[in-house]
Each structure stands twice: as structure tokens, then as C-alpha cells.
Amino acid sequence: MNERLARAVASRRDELVALCVDLIRFPTVNPPGDAYTPCAEWIAHRLRRAGYETIMVRGEGTPGDTDRYPRTNVVARRAGRGPGPTVHFNSHIDVVEAGAGWTVDPFAGAVREGRVYGRGACDMKGGLAASIVAAEAFMEVFPDFPGAIEISGTVDEESGGFGGVAYLARQGYFSKPRVDHVIIPEPLNKDRICLGHRGVWWAEIETKGEIAHGSMPFLGDCAVRHMGAVLDAFEDELFPALDAKRTAMPVVPEGARRSTMNINSIHGGQTEDYRPGLPSPNVPDWCRLTIDRRFLLEERLEEVKGEVTAILDRLARERPKFRYSIRDVMEVLPTMTERDAPVVTAVAAGIREVFGREPDYVISPGTYDQKHVARIGHLHDCIAYGPGILDLAHRPDEWVGIDDMVESATVMAYSLDALLNGALTR
Ligand SMILES: [Zn+2]
């Protein structure tokens, strides 16, 4: 039976390429969230032709949602002949800006030497196209399948997913009993299963000072120097401590298999820019720093925050006039689906079947929409699996391999056979 599925996918190769090209031609750049509605409507039209019922859901009032840039999502559902579970393929339709350095038109979908080029080719319009073809091949071979298949095209993943999966999850689109298994075809490579991601804590730290004339800094209190003390303490204590925290989570790349922190930005005092106006003659009375801390399943968010506030509190005791405030900007808990979860077992069997070897199980260093499925939808049978090489995402001359799309679509079709028909237990 598997042979028939593989053949049904292979016979759709040209269609898979055409789908990927057509999707790339919608310049769904986020921000601001361009061309969402025409892209979502095109997907809806395409899926209705294949027998799906579709619904458009606008992420009303979510960040960036305006009449000019509506956050338009599409959810399509094709019910089978009898009762059974629902498998949902979720892809984000937004892409990051093209940026400089391209040798091809980023929104033309050029096909060359077995690859489709374009912004979003691997992240993740190739994955969306693969899932559409996988489902159609499965339905051709098993027209009387039980359960249901859903495919969604959602917005804003690149900016947090608030108008996309988070919004839909709040409406129940990613919860039982509607959905049982979720596959997100992000470009994690065709033979790897991504079980989840590390956690995120973004925070803004502000040190306070006292304004005074720059010629007499001793009359004021320099907030930038206070922040310098914070950075010194981070260098001496926090960074070495984070570096030493290793995780059992199989994060890729290897360098991310530990706690990390980035300092995203630092600003203090008035403008330093001479061109439009004049430089500030003052002692700065504020300085702000944004930190991006990525944490592990082995860490608790309270501890993660506590490490930073302990340093700030100690500085407040030891350093004259040191005052600070700290504000949470974003919190995402780490998530990792169990290896024996049904969707993992099903996709692993598909990878074995297609590639003749065991899959690699990985964890993403950064987060993606799985967080909303897990935290808001309370659905834990969710993974990322799709074609494309992760390192190419967001770069110039992004591409996805045609063979990779076909092979991962075959894995997805096998996974549907396992999850809906119970092929693994037959
Ligand atoms: Zn992506």
C-alpha cells in the first residue's frame, strides 16, 4: 500500500513545484503583512477544488491588523467517511523581507537545477505545498479514509504568531476534539523531527540617573555608567554561568544546546546624532537595555528572571545611587513533545520508510507556532516536520529542493496513513 502512496505523490511532482512557485509569487512580507488576503484566498480556492470546506478567519485587533493589512488566515477541513482523528497541517504564509544580495527575483519563484528559489521557498511555502500534495495523494489512494484532514495557512509567525495561530488557538482551532495531531512543515530538513523549542524571556532593563550639565557630571548621576556596571556584572558572572548550563534537549545547532542570552539593544540619554539637531549636553538620566534570554526545559522561568534581578539588586546595594526597573517584554515556556507521541511515531515511521534510516530528533533554538498550539490549544501532539534546509531561511537566494519537497510529502502521506488508517498497528 505504501508503494501506491509514494507513486501518488511522485505523480504530482510538477503540481507540487507549481504550487510552491505560485505561493512564492504572493509577496506576503511581514512586517507589514502584505498580500495576506489574496494569498489566503488563493489557498482556499485551491483547497476547495480538492473537496475541502474552507473558512477565512481574520485576527481582528491583533498587532498590525488594519483594514489595509488585515491578518487573514485560512483554515480548510476535509472530513473523511467515518469517525476518526483529525490531522492538521499548519503553515505560516508570511515571509520576512527579501533584503539585499539576491541574484534572482525573490518573488518570481524561479525554478533552476532542481530547486525553487524565492523568499519563503524553504520557510515555508515549500512545506505548505508539500502538505497539500501529501493530503491529496493520500485521499486519492484512500478515498474512504476515516477522520479528517485540515490544512491552514496562517499569518504573522515571523512576528510572534499573535494574529495567526495564537488567535486561531483562542477560538478552539487547535484543541481537542476538533484536532488531534498537528504537523507544522517548517524547514527542519526532510529527515528530522523537531519536537519543540527552547523558552524565551525578553526583558527591558532601565537604569535611572539624574540629569545635570555635561560639564559638571558630578552634580548629576550618569544612567549609562550604571548600565555599564550591569554589563560588567553580566560579563563576569552571568554569561559564564549560562554557558555552563547544558541541556538534555537535542537542540540544533550544537551551540544552542545550553542557555544563551543576547543583548538586543542599548540606548541611553538624548540623541547622539549631530546631523538633524545637536548633541545632548547633559548627563543622561536613563539608559535602557533589552535582553533576549533563551532558556531550557531544565530551568524555571522564575529562576531565569531571578539570576538577572539578583545581579541588579546586588548593584543597588553596593553601588551608590543605583536604581533600576525591569519590564517583561515576552515570555514563552520551552516545549518538547514526547518521542512516543502518536504524531512523532507516525512521522518517524514515514522517514524510515522513505529514507531507510532513523530520523534525527531535534529541538529548535528559537520558537515557532508550536508554542501557541501547546500553551493556548493545550494540544501536545504537535511537531515541526518539513522540507528545506533551516540555515537557508531568511537569507538571500533562499531555495527549496524539489526532491526534498517530494520526499517529505511522501513522509507526510505515510504519516496520514499511520494516524488516520492506523497503518502502524495493522
Ligand atoms: Zn518559518
Residues whose N, C-alpha, C, O or C-beta is under 5 A from the ligand:
A	BS01	ZN	D123 M124 E186
